[in-house]
């Protein structure tokens, strides 16, 4: 299990870079699928993101897909931040 502060920082960075188109979806996918196990409340948001990113391709239009991707990433650090503060 990794440090929660590292998770928050990393998730925010990945989200920001992907939102600014400085990171490809495949890189984001690999990052999400490579996350370690965390206890609740982190585990649920991470598991949902992993389930979302697991398929290699999608029939969704790019902008719609990216918006949903960003929502999954945001859920990781918003849930975590909400529990810490």
C-alpha positions in Angstrom: 0.0 0.0 0.0 1.4 3.4 -1.0 1.3 6.7 0.7 -2.1 8.5 0.4 -0.4 11.9 -0.1 1.5 10.4 -3.1 -1.8 9.1 -4.5 -3.5 12.5 -4.2 -0.6 14.3 -5.7 -0.1 11.8 -8.5 -3.8 11.7 -9.4 -4.0 15.5 -9.5 -1.0 15.7 -11.8 -2.2 13.0 -14.2 -5.6 14.7 -14.3 -4.1 18.1 -15.0 -1.8 16.8 -17.7 -4.5 14.7 -19.4 -7.0 17.6 -19.3 -4.3 19.9 -20.9 -3.7 17.2 -23.6 -0.1 16.8 -22.4 -0.7 13.1 -21.7 -2.2 10.4 -23.9 -5.1 8.3 -22.8 -3.0 5.1 -23.0 -0.5 6.6 -20.6 -3.4 7.5 -18.2 -4.8 4.0 -18.6 -1.5 2.4 -17.7 -1.1 4.7 -14.7 -4.6 3.8 -13.4 -4.2 0.0 -14.0 -0.8 0.1 -12.2 -2.2 1.6 -8.9 -1.6 -0.3 -5.8 -4.3 -1.4 -3.3 -5.6 1.2 -0.9 -8.0 0.9 2.0 -11.5 2.6 1.8 -12.5 5.1 0.8 -9.7 5.1 -1.7 -10.3 1.5 -2.9 -13.7 2.1 -4.4 -12.7 5.1 -6.5 -9.6 3.3 -7.7 -11.5 0.1 -8.5 -14.1 2.1 -10.5 -11.3 3.8 -12.4 -9.6 0.5 -13.1 -12.9 -1.0 -14.4 -13.4 2.1 -16.6 -9.9 2.1 -18.1 -9.5 -1.7 -18.4 -10.9 -2.1 -22.0 -8.4 -1.2 -24.7 -10.8 0.6 -26.9 -14.1 2.4 -26.8 -16.8 3.4 -29.3 -17.4 6.7 -27.5 -16.5 9.9 -29.3 -13.1 11.2 -28.1 -14.4 14.3 -26.2 -17.1 12.4 -24.4 -14.6 9.6 -23.5 -12.1 12.1 -22.3 -14.7 13.9 -20.1 -15.6 10.5 -18.5 -11.9 9.6 -18.1 -11.3 12.9 -16.3 -14.4 12.3 -14.0 -12.9 8.9 -13.0 -9.5 10.5 -12.2 -11.1 13.4 -10.3 -13.1 10.9 -8.2 -9.8 9.5 -6.9 -8.5 12.7 -5.4 -11.8 14.3 -4.5 -12.9 11.3 -2.4 -9.5 11.1 -0.8 -9.3 14.8 -0.2 -12.8 14.9 1.3 -12.0 12.2 3.8 -8.7 13.8 4.9 -10.1 17.4 5.5 
